[in-house]
Amino acid sequence: MAVSVEAIRKNVEAKSQFIPRLRESIGQVIVGQEYMIDRFILGLLSNGHVLIEGVPGLAKTTAVKALSQALDCDCSRLQFTPDLLPADLIGTQIYSPKDSSFSIKKGPIFSNIILADEINRAPAKVQSALLESMQERQVTIGDETFKLDSPFMVLATQNPIEQEGTYPLPEAQVDRFMFKLNVSYPSRSDERAIMDRVDILHDTEIQAVVTRDEIIEAREIVNQIYIDEKAKDYIVDLVQATRHPEAFGLDLGHLIEYGASPRATLYLQQAAKAMAFMQGEGNVFPNDIKQVAMDILRHRVIVSYEAEAEEVTSEDIVRKILDSVPVP
């Protein structure tokens, strides 16, 4: 197996050369926020979607735009508003009186990178229109189903502090996102650098530095990365601990209403492989799993009313699980 892992590692080194170029290209526009950018790349490599939450002005939308410009892929920006209709997203059938027939007009969802800006401002009917495309990578218009091109990735932003005119995402929708990121304020040095580097009056042009084929080839290598049986057991233990914490000696049962779904198990494995790829490794280490666990589990652990009363968040619970479940 050591020879096989070594061969995979060499493939990883050969196919991951675009990652520094991608980071550097995005860095022309975004100062700091390296964590957020790396999670975007992880989502791209692991075929997952990303939900980004943060107060206004933290460059969430700008970062997504910079990513889309650095990729030689189609990109659509969808500004979610309360009056948005599902047809505005996926497309619709148009009737032609001339020959008494219907034709399909495809919507902006038929793209590679989708920026769903302020996704929680659209009503549930529009949010639900995303479900099929995010999970099955297809769209149904009328009685016809259309496959979406690869890669397909939804990067959605939402504002956590405004409640008026917003519609909380249903659990089924939130669970479709591989990662949920909480974007924080920049450091003092980063904010000082922003003043020097960012020109509000003029947009910085970013050239595409990564092709669609490079992304698809990288994904194939990610799938080949070796993950040991003990690492798989560790992933399952982490997810099981969100449902049955008492089995792991954790007194958290009264704080958890619902634990993570089996989708979390699959996402943890895939994201850990992508993390190993980004670090130039041919196999998954337990630390790779721990690095991605918070962003995958924080929106899948639903806290109880008792936890809310005690001001215990899902992040507190996940952190306790990560600290307590034995690492192989």
C-alpha positions as a Python dict, from the first residue, in 0.01 Angstrom:
ca = {
    (1, 'M'): (0, 0, 0),
    (2, 'A'): (298, 232, 68),
    (3, 'V'): (397, 217, -300),
    (4, 'S'): (40, 290, -404),
    (5, 'V'): (16, 588, -169),
    (6, 'E'): (348, 716, -299),
    (7, 'A'): (220, 691, -657),
    (8, 'I'): (-93, 884, -558),
    (9, 'R'): (121, 1148, -390),
    (10, 'K'): (319, 1200, -710),
    (11, 'N'): (-7, 1244, -902),
    (12, 'V'): (-121, 1493, -639),
    (13, 'E'): (198, 1695, -679),
    (14, 'A'): (155, 1700, -1056),
    (15, 'K'): (-213, 1795, -1056),
    (16, 'S'): (-215, 2045, -769),
    (17, 'Q'): (16, 2300, -933),
    (18, 'F'): (-277, 2530, -1007),
    (19, 'I'): (-362, 2589, -639),
    (20, 'P'): (-84, 2847, -569),
    (21, 'R'): (-178, 3025, -894),
    (22, 'L'): (-541, 3035, -789),
    (23, 'R'): (-460, 3170, -443),
    (24, 'E'): (-230, 3435, -587),
    (25, 'S'): (-488, 3543, -844),
    (26, 'I'): (-763, 3583, -584),
    (27, 'G'): (-514, 3759, -357),
    (28, 'Q'): (-496, 4044, -608),
    (29, 'V'): (-842, 4146, -488),
    (30, 'I'): (-887, 3990, -145),
    (31, 'V'): (-660, 4089, 142),
    (32, 'G'): (-644, 3829, 418),
    (33, 'Q'): (-940, 3586, 449),
    (34, 'E'): (-706, 3300, 351),
    (35, 'Y'): (-927, 3058, 546),
    (36, 'M'): (-1233, 3147, 341),
    (37, 'I'): (-1044, 3122, 12),
    (38, 'D'): (-904, 2780, 103),
    (39, 'R'): (-1254, 2657, 188),
    (40, 'F'): (-1372, 2776, -155),
    (41, 'I'): (-1096, 2569, -314),
    (42, 'L'): (-1183, 2271, -94),
    (43, 'G'): (-1545, 2292, -207),
    (44, 'L'): (-1432, 2310, -568),
    (45, 'L'): (-1208, 2003, -531),
    (46, 'S'): (-1463, 1795, -340),
    (47, 'N'): (-1765, 1882, -557),
    (48, 'G'): (-1941, 2055, -269),
    (49, 'H'): (-2133, 2378, -213),
    (50, 'V'): (-2044, 2652, 35),
    (51, 'L'): (-2268, 2870, 253),
    (52, 'I'): (-2093, 3188, 369),
    (53, 'E'): (-2229, 3381, 665),
    (54, 'G'): (-2096, 3713, 788),
    (55, 'V'): (-2187, 4075, 850),
    (56, 'P'): (-2189, 4313, 552),
    (57, 'G'): (-1861, 4443, 420),
    (58, 'L'): (-1637, 4140, 479),
    (59, 'A'): (-1574, 4078, 106),
    (60, 'K'): (-1791, 3766, 84),
    (61, 'T'): (-1940, 3858, -254),
    (62, 'T'): (-1611, 4004, -378),
    (63, 'A'): (-1426, 3683, -290),
    (64, 'V'): (-1675, 3470, -483),
    (65, 'K'): (-1651, 3701, -783),
    (66, 'A'): (-1271, 3684, -768),
    (67, 'L'): (-1284, 3304, -760),
    (68, 'S'): (-1516, 3290, -1060),
    (69, 'Q'): (-1292, 3527, -1257),
    (70, 'A'): (-982, 3320, -1177),
    (71, 'L'): (-1152, 3007, -1316),
    (72, 'D'): (-1203, 2956, -1687),
    (73, 'C'): (-1566, 2864, -1621),
    (74, 'D'): (-1910, 3016, -1669),
    (75, 'C'): (-2038, 3213, -1372),
    (76, 'S'): (-2381, 3351, -1281),
    (77, 'R'): (-2465, 3592, -1004),
    (78, 'L'): (-2815, 3565, -859),
    (79, 'Q'): (-2929, 3847, -634),
    (80, 'F'): (-3195, 3685, -418),
    (81, 'T'): (-3488, 3913, -336),
    (82, 'P'): (-3837, 3857, -190),
    (83, 'D'): (-4002, 3893, -534),
    (84, 'L'): (-3775, 3638, -707),
    (85, 'L'): (-3957, 3348, -878),
    (86, 'P'): (-3831, 2991, -937),
    (87, 'A'): (-3848, 3055, -1312),
    (88, 'D'): (-3602, 3343, -1266),
    (89, 'L'): (-3357, 3086, -1137),
    (90, 'I'): (-3402, 2764, -1335),
    (91, 'G'): (-3580, 2890, -1648),
    (92, 'T'): (-3924, 2831, -1792),
    (93, 'Q'): (-4128, 2712, -2090),
    (94, 'I'): (-4222, 2975, -2347),
    (95, 'Y'): (-4527, 2922, -2567),
    (96, 'S'): (-4499, 3003, -2937),
    (97, 'P'): (-4839, 3086, -3095),
    (98, 'K'): (-4686, 3052, -3440),
    (99, 'D'): (-4646, 2675, -3424),
    (100, 'S'): (-4844, 2607, -3105),
    (101, 'S'): (-4543, 2462, -2922),
    (102, 'F'): (-4336, 2528, -2613),
    (103, 'S'): (-3964, 2601, -2607),
    (104, 'I'): (-3729, 2596, -2310),
    (105, 'K'): (-3558, 2913, -2194),
    (106, 'K'): (-3284, 2811, -1954),
    (107, 'G'): (-3219, 3022, -1646),
    (108, 'P'): (-2892, 3141, -1492),
    (109, 'I'): (-2861, 2819, -1290),
    (110, 'F'): (-2710, 2666, -1606),
    (111, 'S'): (-2359, 2776, -1522),
    (112, 'N'): (-2050, 2637, -1349),
    (113, 'I'): (-2015, 2877, -1056),
    (114, 'I'): (-2333, 3016, -901),
    (115, 'L'): (-2315, 3312, -664),
    (116, 'A'): (-2640, 3309, -467),
    (117, 'D'): (-2611, 3648, -302),
    (118, 'E'): (-2816, 3696, 16),
    (119, 'I'): (-2985, 3361, -32),
    (120, 'N'): (-3204, 3406, 276),
    (121, 'R'): (-3385, 3700, 116),
    (122, 'A'): (-3574, 3475, -125),
    (123, 'P'): (-3891, 3288, -22),
    (124, 'A'): (-3895, 2913, 39),
    (125, 'K'): (-4029, 2833, -309),
    (126, 'V'): (-3721, 2986, -472),
    (127, 'Q'): (-3483, 2831, -221),
    (128, 'S'): (-3641, 2491, -291),
    (129, 'A'): (-3576, 2537, -662),
    (130, 'L'): (-3207, 2502, -578),
    (131, 'L'): (-3247, 2163, -408),
    (132, 'E'): (-3253, 1946, -719),
    (133, 'S'): (-2966, 2128, -887),
    (134, 'M'): (-2745, 2115, -576),
    (135, 'Q'): (-2793, 1746, -503),
    (136, 'E'): (-2867, 1577, -836),
    (137, 'R'): (-2680, 1827, -1056),
    (138, 'Q'): (-2984, 1851, -1281),
    (139, 'V'): (-3280, 2081, -1341),
    (140, 'T'): (-3636, 1989, -1437),
    (141, 'I'): (-3836, 2238, -1642),
    (142, 'G'): (-4184, 2117, -1728),
    (143, 'D'): (-4148, 1750, -1818),
    (144, 'E'): (-3786, 1778, -1933),
    (145, 'T'): (-3477, 1719, -1721),
    (146, 'F'): (-3142, 1878, -1806),
    (147, 'K'): (-2804, 1775, -1669),
    (148, 'L'): (-2584, 2058, -1542),
    (149, 'D'): (-2229, 2094, -1668),
    (150, 'S'): (-1934, 1997, -1450),
    (151, 'P'): (-1800, 2157, -1242),
    (152, 'F'): (-2113, 2294, -1075),
    (153, 'M'): (-2079, 2479, -746),
    (154, 'V'): (-2313, 2704, -548),
    (155, 'L'): (-2154, 2969, -327),
    (156, 'A'): (-2427, 3134, -122),
    (157, 'T'): (-2397, 3432, 111),
    (158, 'Q'): (-2625, 3538, 392),
    (159, 'N'): (-2632, 3812, 653),
    (160, 'P'): (-2674, 3683, 1012),
    (161, 'I'): (-2786, 4009, 1174),
    (162, 'E'): (-3079, 4126, 960),
    (163, 'Q'): (-3410, 3953, 1025),
    (164, 'E'): (-3655, 4183, 846),
    (165, 'G'): (-3733, 4063, 495),
    (166, 'T'): (-3542, 3736, 532),
    (167, 'Y'): (-3652, 3374, 511),
    (168, 'P'): (-3445, 3125, 715),
    (169, 'L'): (-3315, 2841, 500),
    (170, 'P'): (-3501, 2512, 559),
    (171, 'E'): (-3293, 2231, 709),
    (172, 'A'): (-3306, 2030, 385),
    (173, 'Q'): (-3155, 2327, 203),
    (174, 'V'): (-2883, 2391, 460),
    (175, 'D'): (-2786, 2023, 461),
    (176, 'R'): (-2708, 2044, 87),
    (177, 'F'): (-2415, 2273, 162),
    (178, 'M'): (-2093, 2085, 232),
    (179, 'F'): (-1942, 2378, 425),
    (180, 'K'): (-2089, 2659, 629),
    (181, 'L'): (-1833, 2933, 689),
    (182, 'N'): (-1855, 3204, 952),
    (183, 'V'): (-1652, 3494, 815),
    (184, 'S'): (-1494, 3717, 1079),
    (185, 'Y'): (-1347, 4067, 1074),
    (186, 'P'): (-995, 4111, 932),
    (187, 'S'): (-699, 4159, 1162),
    (188, 'R'): (-558, 4506, 1219),
    (189, 'S'): (-267, 4447, 981),
    (190, 'D'): (-499, 4308, 712),
    (191, 'E'): (-735, 4603, 746),
    (192, 'R'): (-442, 4842, 714),
    (193, 'A'): (-333, 4656, 399),
    (194, 'I'): (-686, 4686, 260),
    (195, 'M'): (-660, 5065, 284),
    (196, 'D'): (-339, 5063, 81),
    (197, 'R'): (-435, 4809, -183),
    (198, 'V'): (-805, 4842, -255),
    (199, 'D'): (-923, 5108, -499),
    (200, 'I'): (-1298, 5147, -452),
    (201, 'L'): (-1336, 5353, -771),
    (202, 'H'): (-1174, 5096, -1000),
    (203, 'D'): (-1223, 4720, -1020),
    (204, 'T'): (-915, 4499, -1042),
    (205, 'E'): (-922, 4275, -1348),
    (206, 'I'): (-839, 3911, -1276),
    (207, 'Q'): (-730, 3682, -1555),
    (208, 'A'): (-843, 3319, -1561),
    (209, 'V'): (-556, 3101, -1438),
    (210, 'V'): (-728, 2763, -1395),
    (211, 'T'): (-908, 2569, -1667),
    (212, 'R'): (-1215, 2354, -1634),
    (213, 'D'): (-1012, 2044, -1730),
    (214, 'E'): (-764, 2109, -1449),
    (215, 'I'): (-1047, 2113, -1197),
    (216, 'I'): (-1202, 1791, -1330),
    (217, 'E'): (-863, 1614, -1336),
    (218, 'A'): (-790, 1730, -981),
    (219, 'R'): (-1124, 1593, -864),
    (220, 'E'): (-1038, 1252, -1009),
    (221, 'I'): (-711, 1248, -816),
    (222, 'V'): (-892, 1356, -497),
    (223, 'N'): (-1118, 1051, -529),
    (224, 'Q'): (-809, 827, -552),
    (225, 'I'): (-650, 954, -230),
    (226, 'Y'): (-615, 671, 21),
    (227, 'I'): (-803, 681, 349),
    (228, 'D'): (-722, 422, 614),
    (229, 'E'): (-991, 212, 785),
    (230, 'K'): (-907, 375, 1120),
    (231, 'A'): (-958, 720, 967),
    (232, 'K'): (-1296, 607, 833),
    (233, 'D'): (-1391, 480, 1179),
    (234, 'Y'): (-1288, 817, 1324),
    (235, 'I'): (-1522, 998, 1083),
    (236, 'V'): (-1810, 771, 1178),
    (237, 'D'): (-1734, 820, 1549),
    (238, 'L'): (-1745, 1199, 1510),
    (239, 'V'): (-2084, 1186, 1340),
    (240, 'Q'): (-2220, 925, 1582),
    (241, 'A'): (-2111, 1146, 1872),
    (242, 'T'): (-2347, 1419, 1749),
    (243, 'R'): (-2636, 1170, 1779),
    (244, 'H'): (-2535, 954, 2076),
    (245, 'P'): (-2287, 1160, 2278),
    (246, 'E'): (-2338, 944, 2586),
    (247, 'A'): (-2173, 652, 2403),
    (248, 'F'): (-1852, 856, 2400),
    (249, 'G'): (-1874, 969, 2762),
    (250, 'L'): (-2011, 1312, 2673),
    (251, 'D'): (-2291, 1474, 2870),
    (252, 'L'): (-2434, 1660, 2571),
    (253, 'G'): (-2756, 1472, 2499),
    (254, 'H'): (-2978, 1736, 2658),
    (255, 'L'): (-2816, 2005, 2442),
    (256, 'I'): (-2864, 1833, 2105),
    (257, 'E'): (-3204, 1821, 1935),
    (258, 'Y'): (-3081, 1652, 1616),
    (259, 'G'): (-2740, 1518, 1520),
    (260, 'A'): (-2565, 1522, 1185),
    (261, 'S'): (-2706, 1322, 893),
    (262, 'P'): (-2519, 1048, 700),
    (263, 'R'): (-2445, 1315, 439),
    (264, 'A'): (-2203, 1461, 695),
    (265, 'T'): (-2013, 1131, 699),
    (266, 'L'): (-1972, 1135, 321),
    (267, 'Y'): (-1877, 1502, 318),
    (268, 'L'): (-1618, 1455, 593),
    (269, 'Q'): (-1447, 1181, 395),
    (270, 'Q'): (-1451, 1375, 67),
    (271, 'A'): (-1340, 1703, 222),
    (272, 'A'): (-1059, 1530, 413),
    (273, 'K'): (-935, 1385, 85),
    (274, 'A'): (-946, 1732, -72),
    (275, 'M'): (-754, 1872, 227),
    (276, 'A'): (-487, 1605, 179),
    (277, 'F'): (-471, 1698, -190),
    (278, 'M'): (-418, 2067, -107),
    (279, 'Q'): (-134, 1970, 127),
    (280, 'G'): (33, 1750, -134),
    (281, 'E'): (-37, 1420, 42),
    (282, 'G'): (-148, 1087, -106),
    (283, 'N'): (-341, 972, 199),
    (284, 'V'): (-570, 1120, 464),
    (285, 'F'): (-438, 1196, 813),
    (286, 'P'): (-666, 1242, 1118),
    (287, 'N'): (-568, 1608, 1130),
    (288, 'D'): (-714, 1653, 779),
    (289, 'I'): (-1047, 1535, 917),
    (290, 'K'): (-1029, 1764, 1221),
    (291, 'Q'): (-948, 2065, 1003),
    (292, 'V'): (-1269, 2032, 799),
    (293, 'A'): (-1500, 1894, 1069),
    (294, 'M'): (-1621, 2224, 1216),
    (295, 'D'): (-1731, 2372, 883),
    (296, 'I'): (-1913, 2050, 791),
    (297, 'L'): (-2082, 1983, 1125),
    (298, 'R'): (-2168, 2330, 1262),
    (299, 'H'): (-2488, 2360, 1053),
    (300, 'R'): (-2587, 1994, 1093),
    (301, 'V'): (-2602, 1984, 1471),
    (302, 'I'): (-2933, 2133, 1583),
    (303, 'V'): (-2925, 2251, 1943),
    (304, 'S'): (-3213, 2210, 2187),
    (305, 'Y'): (-3408, 2483, 2362),
    (306, 'E'): (-3211, 2404, 2674),
    (307, 'A'): (-2886, 2474, 2488),
    (308, 'E'): (-3024, 2804, 2363),
    (309, 'A'): (-3121, 2897, 2718),
    (310, 'E'): (-2767, 2819, 2833),
    (311, 'E'): (-2625, 3007, 2530),
    (312, 'V'): (-2454, 2692, 2403),
    (313, 'T'): (-2404, 2694, 2025),
    (314, 'S'): (-2360, 2410, 1781),
    (315, 'E'): (-1996, 2518, 1747),
    (316, 'D'): (-1945, 2467, 2121),
    (317, 'I'): (-2085, 2115, 2092),
    (318, 'V'): (-1877, 2024, 1786),
    (319, 'R'): (-1564, 2162, 1953),
    (320, 'K'): (-1632, 1947, 2260),
    (321, 'I'): (-1679, 1639, 2042),
    (322, 'L'): (-1356, 1706, 1850),
    (323, 'D'): (-1169, 1742, 2180),
    (324, 'S'): (-1317, 1425, 2332),
    (325, 'V'): (-1349, 1160, 2059),
    (326, 'P'): (-1022, 957, 2051),
    (327, 'V'): (-803, 1025, 1747),
    (328, 'P'): (-659, 713, 1583),
}
